Amino acid sequence: MSVITQINEDVFQSEVLEASTPVLVDFSAVWCGPCKMLDPVVKELASEWGERVKVVKIDVDHNPRLAMQYGVMGVPTLILFKNGEPAVRLTGYQPKKRLEAKFNPHLN
């Protein structure tokens, strides 16, 4: 099973922008109900994708500059970064099938 790492602004550059594989960033907050509903879905996807995708989580309350920089206006927001650039963005709770349909075409 893949581990979803909680990261912050200090390591965003190295963990996400400079990553050699696609990185799915889960922007969330501890108080967010839809985020809690999405957590098991993201964990399942991370497990299925294995080494093809790195999955990280960012708490918007503790990292407001990153949230602002990437236009995160609501949580949960999932952004798939490829080669240091945002490739796909989804906001709000989404069922697993919809997430797979959006993200899988961008994975090798």
NUZAVEX-900925 format. One line per field, with one value per residue: residue number from 1; residue in one letter; z, y, x negated of N, C-alpha, C in turn. Coordinates in steps of 0.05 Angstrom, whole numbers, padded with zeros to 5 digits. Example, Ala and Ser with C-alpha at 12.3 -4.5 7.8 and 13.67 -1.06 7.14 Angstrom:
<rs>
i [1	2] .
aa [A	S] .
n.Z [00156	00142] .
n.Y [-00114	-00045] .
n.X [-00264	-00257] .
ca.Z [00156	00143] .
ca.Y [-00090	-00021] .
ca.X [-00246	-00273] .
c.Z [00156	00157] .
c.Y [-00066	00001] .
c.X [-00264	-00258] .
</rs>
This chain:
<rs>
i [1	2	3	4	5	6	7	8	9	10	11	12	13	14	15	16	17	18	19	20	21	22	23	24	25	26	27	28	29	30	31	32	33	34	35	36	37	38	39	40	41	42	43	44	45	46	47	48	49	50	51	52	53	54	55	56	57	58	59	60	61	62	63	64	65	66	67	68	69	70	71	72	73	74	75	76	77	78	79	80	81	82	83	84	85	86	87	88	89	90	91	92	93	94	95	96	97	98	99	100	101	102	103	104	105	106	107	108] .
aa [M	S	V	I	T	Q	I	N	E	D	V	F	Q	S	E	V	L	E	A	S	T	P	V	L	V	D	F	S	A	V	W	C	G	P	C	K	M	L	D	P	V	V	K	E	L	A	S	E	W	G	E	R	V	K	V	V	K	I	D	V	D	H	N	P	R	L	A	M	Q	Y	G	V	M	G	V	P	T	L	I	L	F	K	N	G	E	P	A	V	R	L	T	G	Y	Q	P	K	K	R	L	E	A	K	F	N	P	H	L	N] .
n.Z [00000	-00016	00014	00037	00040	00085	00067	00067	00053	00054	00031	-00017	-00068	-00078	-00069	-00102	-00149	-00171	-00178	-00208	-00225	-00239	-00193	-00147	-00114	-00056	-00033	00028	00089	00161	00184	00144	00118	00066	00051	00087	00069	00020	00030	00038	-00015	-00044	-00019	-00036	-00092	-00092	-00074	-00115	-00159	-00144	-00154	-00198	-00189	-00144	-00084	-00046	00011	00029	00080	00077	00115	00143	00103	00072	00031	-00010	-00025	-00043	-00085	-00122	-00133	-00100	-00079	-00053	-00013	-00014	-00060	-00114	-00148	-00203	-00216	-00269	-00292	-00261	-00270	-00264	-00286	-00285	-00251	-00198	-00159	-00097	-00070	-00105	-00139	-00142	-00195	-00228	-00214	-00232	-00287	-00300	-00283	-00299	-00357	-00358	-00336	-00342] .
n.Y [-00024	00044	00101	00160	00221	00276	00340	00405	00476	00483	00438	00432	00447	00409	00359	00359	00395	00383	00329	00265	00233	00234	00274	00272	00320	00330	00377	00397	00401	00394	00402	00393	00362	00336	00326	00286	00246	00237	00218	00159	00143	00168	00143	00090	00096	00113	00066	00031	00055	00053	00057	00090	00140	00193	00209	00263	00302	00365	00411	00463	00503	00507	00519	00568	00601	00567	00546	00593	00606	00565	00573	00550	00548	00521	00463	00392	00397	00368	00364	00344	00341	00344	00339	00384	00419	00439	00391	00368	00385	00377	00395	00388	00333	00272	00214	00151	00128	00173	00203	00167	00168	00220	00225	00179	00180	00214	00187	00146] .
n.X [-00017	-00010	-00039	-00010	-00037	-00040	-00053	-00087	-00094	-00150	-00174	-00149	-00169	-00212	-00185	-00140	-00142	-00192	-00191	-00201	-00161	-00089	-00050	00001	00035	00069	00107	00131	00170	00173	00223	00259	00314	00327	00274	00259	00292	00270	00219	00212	00220	00179	00136	00144	00137	00083	00059	00072	00047	-00006	-00075	-00073	-00050	-00059	-00028	-00008	00011	00038	00050	00093	00102	00054	00020	00029	00008	-00008	00042	00067	00032	00042	00095	00134	00196	00235	00244	00247	00192	00163	00102	00067	00000	-00045	-00110	-00123	-00081	-00012	00035	00086	00146	00191	00247	00280	00320	00311	00333	00298	00295	00300	00254	00215	00226	00213	00158	00128	00116	00072	00030	-00027] .
ca.Z [00000	-00018	00037	00030	00057	00090	00062	00071	00034	00055	00014	-00041	-00092	-00082	-00069	-00123	-00174	-00182	-00178	-00234	-00232	-00233	-00164	-00141	-00089	-00043	-00016	00045	00116	00181	00190	00119	00115	00040	00051	00101	00052	-00003	00040	00031	-00044	-00052	-00009	-00054	-00117	-00087	-00072	-00142	-00177	-00136	-00159	-00221	-00180	-00116	-00073	-00022	00023	00040	00096	00068	00138	00151	00079	00056	00007	-00032	-00033	-00059	-00109	-00141	-00136	-00086	-00066	-00038	-00007	-00024	-00087	-00123	-00172	-00213	-00227	-00286	-00299	-00246	-00279	-00259	-00310	-00281	-00225	-00191	-00133	-00085	-00069	-00131	-00137	-00152	-00224	-00240	-00210	-00250	-00314	-00303	-00278	-00312	-00383	-00354	-00323	-00362] .
ca.Y [00000	00069	00119	00188	00238	00303	00358	00434	00495	00481	00416	00430	00448	00384	00336	00361	00408	00370	00300	00252	00220	00252	00277	00281	00336	00331	00401	00391	00413	00375	00407	00390	00336	00323	00316	00261	00226	00232	00205	00131	00140	00175	00121	00067	00103	00113	00039	00019	00068	00045	00074	00108	00166	00200	00223	00278	00317	00391	00424	00490	00521	00510	00526	00585	00612	00547	00545	00617	00604	00547	00580	00531	00564	00503	00437	00383	00401	00350	00374	00326	00355	00329	00356	00409	00436	00427	00379	00363	00395	00371	00406	00375	00303	00259	00185	00139	00125	00200	00209	00150	00177	00245	00224	00157	00187	00229	00170	00128] .
ca.X [00000	-00024	-00036	-00004	-00053	-00031	-00075	-00082	-00107	-00179	-00184	-00132	-00186	-00226	-00167	-00120	-00150	-00216	-00187	-00204	-00135	-00066	-00044	00028	00035	00095	00110	00154	00170	00183	00251	00275	00329	00322	00246	00258	00305	00253	00194	00209	00219	00152	00118	00148	00124	00054	00051	00074	00027	-00033	-00099	-00068	-00042	-00064	-00005	-00014	00033	00030	00070	00095	00101	00026	00004	00047	-00005	-00006	00070	00071	00015	00055	00123	00151	00217	00251	00231	00221	00183	00141	00088	00046	-00023	-00063	-00133	-00122	-00059	00015	00045	00114	00155	00218	00254	00304	00319	00317	00332	00273	00296	00296	00226	00200	00231	00198	00129	00114	00104	00047	00011	-00040] .
c.Z [00000	00006	00026	00050	00061	00086	00068	00050	00032	00035	-00012	-00066	-00098	-00085	-00093	-00150	-00187	-00183	-00206	-00243	-00227	-00203	-00162	-00114	-00080	-00024	00001	00072	00136	00187	00167	00117	00089	00038	00064	00085	00029	00005	00032	00001	-00054	-00043	-00027	-00080	-00114	-00086	-00099	-00161	-00169	-00141	-00182	-00213	-00151	-00107	-00047	-00014	00034	00055	00089	00091	00146	00128	00061	00031	-00016	-00043	-00051	-00086	-00131	-00143	-00123	-00070	-00049	-00034	-00006	-00053	-00093	-00148	-00178	-00226	-00244	-00295	-00286	-00253	-00272	-00285	-00309	-00253	-00222	-00163	-00123	-00085	-00097	-00126	-00150	-00183	-00238	-00237	-00229	-00279	-00320	-00302	-00295	-00340	-00381	-00341	-00344	-00355] .
c.Y [00025	00086	00147	00206	00266	00321	00387	00450	00491	00460	00414	00429	00421	00360	00336	00371	00395	00340	00289	00237	00239	00252	00287	00295	00339	00355	00397	00406	00393	00378	00401	00362	00322	00312	00289	00239	00218	00216	00176	00126	00146	00154	00097	00072	00101	00084	00025	00030	00060	00066	00094	00136	00170	00215	00237	00295	00344	00403	00453	00511	00526	00519	00545	00597	00593	00545	00569	00615	00587	00551	00561	00547	00547	00477	00416	00392	00383	00361	00353	00342	00336	00348	00383	00428	00423	00417	00376	00373	00387	00382	00393	00345	00293	00229	00174	00137	00152	00208	00193	00160	00203	00242	00202	00164	00202	00213	00151	00099] .
c.X [-00017	-00019	-00030	-00018	-00041	-00055	-00067	-00097	-00137	-00189	-00168	-00149	-00199	-00207	-00148	-00131	-00175	-00214	-00189	-00179	-00112	-00060	-00015	00027	00064	00095	00135	00151	00182	00213	00270	00288	00324	00294	00245	00271	00287	00228	00192	00207	00191	00132	00120	00134	00094	00044	00051	00053	-00001	-00054	-00094	-00062	-00049	-00039	-00013	00011	00023	00054	00071	00093	00072	00009	00021	00034	-00004	00023	00076	00057	00029	00085	00142	00171	00235	00237	00253	00217	00160	00129	00066	00025	-00039	-00085	-00132	-00099	-00032	00026	00076	00122	00184	00224	00280	00302	00326	00316	00307	00273	00290	00266	00209	00202	00215	00168	00115	00103	00078	00025	-00001	-00035] .
</rs>
